[in-house]
């Protein structure tokens, strides 16, 4: 069974950094593209980054372009989201997910994604 466990959330300072981790199990990480999403209370879940399985191509939402970096360590079955220079609009619950495609298909609605982790909370404050 496909499962994800996110970790690494917490308090980030403006201008600082935070690295989120997504540990995958139940499948071979190289089989699927993996996306990171975030959701604020009362808002739609937004796809912010994705890394493909075949060519390691990436996608970033405009809101995080140049500040966030997605990467994957297939040996550890883990996908990371490096968050640099967090902003006031970045605090959310962050999730990793897959739609079982090999290439990233973001932007796409969250309901296209089949498997989700439980999420990790990110707060930005000085």
C-alpha positions in Angstrom: 0.0 0.0 0.0 1.3 3.4 -1.0 2.0 5.5 2.1 3.7 8.8 2.8 4.9 10.3 6.1 5.8 14.0 6.1 8.2 15.5 8.7 10.3 18.6 9.3 7.6 21.2 9.7 7.7 23.7 12.5 8.6 27.3 13.1 10.6 29.1 10.3 11.9 32.6 10.6 11.5 35.1 7.7 14.7 34.8 5.7 15.6 31.5 7.2 15.1 28.0 5.9 13.3 24.8 6.6 13.5 21.4 5.0 10.5 19.1 4.8 10.8 15.4 4.2 8.4 12.9 2.7 9.2 9.3 3.5 7.5 6.9 1.0 6.7 3.2 1.4 4.7 0.5 -0.2 6.1 1.2 -3.7 9.3 1.9 -5.5 9.9 5.7 -5.4 11.3 5.7 -8.9 7.9 4.5 -10.2 6.1 7.8 -9.7 6.3 11.6 -9.8 5.9 13.1 -6.3 4.3 16.4 -5.6 4.3 18.7 -2.6 1.0 20.5 -1.8 0.0 23.0 0.8 -3.3 24.1 2.3 -4.3 27.0 4.5 -7.5 26.9 6.5 -10.5 27.5 4.3 -8.5 27.4 1.1 -8.0 24.9 -1.7 -5.0 22.6 -1.6 -2.3 24.0 -3.8 0.4 22.1 -5.6 3.6 24.0 -5.1 6.3 21.6 -6.4 6.7 18.3 -8.2 9.6 16.0 -9.3 9.2 13.5 -12.0 10.4 9.9 -11.8 11.9 9.4 -15.3 13.9 12.6 -16.1 13.8 14.3 -12.6 12.2 17.3 -14.2 10.6 19.6 -11.8 7.6 22.0 -11.5 7.2 25.0 -9.2 4.3 27.2 -8.6 4.9 30.9 -9.2 4.4 31.6 -5.5 7.5 29.5 -4.5 9.7 29.7 -7.7 13.2 30.6 -6.8 12.7 30.0 -3.0 11.7 26.3 -2.8 13.6 23.3 -4.1 12.3 19.8 -4.5 14.6 16.8 -4.6 14.4 13.1 -4.2 16.7 10.4 -2.7 15.6 7.2 -4.3 17.9 5.1 -2.1 16.2 6.5 1.0 12.7 6.5 -0.6 12.4 10.2 0.5 11.5 13.4 -1.3 12.5 16.7 0.2 11.2 20.3 -0.1 13.8 22.9 0.8 12.1 26.1 1.8 14.4 29.1 1.7 13.4 32.7 2.6 9.9 31.7 3.8 7.3 34.4 3.7 4.2 35.3 5.7 2.0 33.6 3.0 3.9 30.3 3.3 2.5 29.0 6.6 0.3 26.0 5.8 0.0 22.3 6.3 2.3 20.7 3.7 1.5 17.4 2.1 3.2 15.1 -0.3 1.2 13.0 -2.8 1.3 11.1 -6.0 -1.1 10.6 -8.9 0.9 7.5 -10.0 2.1 9.2 -13.1 5.8 9.2 -14.1 5.9 12.8 -15.2 4.7 15.8 -13.2 1.3 17.0 -14.2 1.1 20.0 -12.0 -0.7 22.4 -12.1 -3.6 20.1 -11.5 -6.4 19.8 -9.0 -5.6 17.9 -5.8 -8.5 15.5 -6.5 -6.4 14.0 -9.3 -4.0 12.7 -6.7 -4.6 9.3 -5.2 -2.3 9.0 -2.2 -1.5 11.5 0.5 0.5 11.8 3.7 -1.0 13.2 6.9 0.8 16.6 6.4 3.2 18.6 8.4 2.5 22.1 9.7 4.8 25.1 8.8 4.6 28.3 10.7 6.5 31.5 9.8 7.3 34.0 12.6 10.1 36.1 13.8 
